[in-house]
């Protein structure tokens, strides 16, 4: 009987946490460069190492520390500081004194010329990128940033975007929703990554897939509730037999 109850509890808890994952994905469907979270379910032994009589009881443990790496839709914006990455790759930004990564390419420029993405300093090959006074800026397909300095007649290369690459299993997200390496080490730069200027990549969330997953989770939750009801009826039947 206990095993049936714990099975229902485990399933209901998984459904709750999975619903949160898919709700967060849907909420960020229009966030540029957003990567959908994936739910991972592992088995967790209840009371492992403690003699509570539950050594053979396991519950599902749901985590959302994996991300989808499929590309999002790219649209033209015409803005010189909007950049989209072609293929697999990530921009590097500064976070808490370390590196974090993003696919969001809407670059802002501060009064001092510092470049940032969503308020995070954008990193180049020489660290945070700061542009000198200029009248025009261009970003090449290889990530080089060139400006037309005041009084100059030709573009001058200032820095190059730090573009990195990694496979999906190597990546997770931090508390700020930025992509980071699972090992905690900086990802290696990849000279083969190219970018597309004056364009932005959208979220890779599929509204249809998320809605279908949500409906499936709702049906799963209903099934877990039926297990609770069946367990309750079995307890009542057992009590009647004992009292007879």
ABEGO torsion letter per residue (X at the ends): XAAAAAAAAAAAAAAAAAAAAAAAAAAAAABBGBBBBBBBBBBBBBGBGBBAGAAABBBBBBBAABBBABBBBBBBAGBAABBBBBEBEBBBBBBGGBBBBBABABBBBBAAGBBBBGGBBBBBAAEBBBBBBBABBBBBAAGBBBBBBBGBABBBBABBBBBBBBBAAABBBBAAGBBBBAAGBBBBBBAABBBBBGBBBBBABBAAAAAAAAAAAAAAAAAAAAAAAAAAAAAAAAAAAAAX
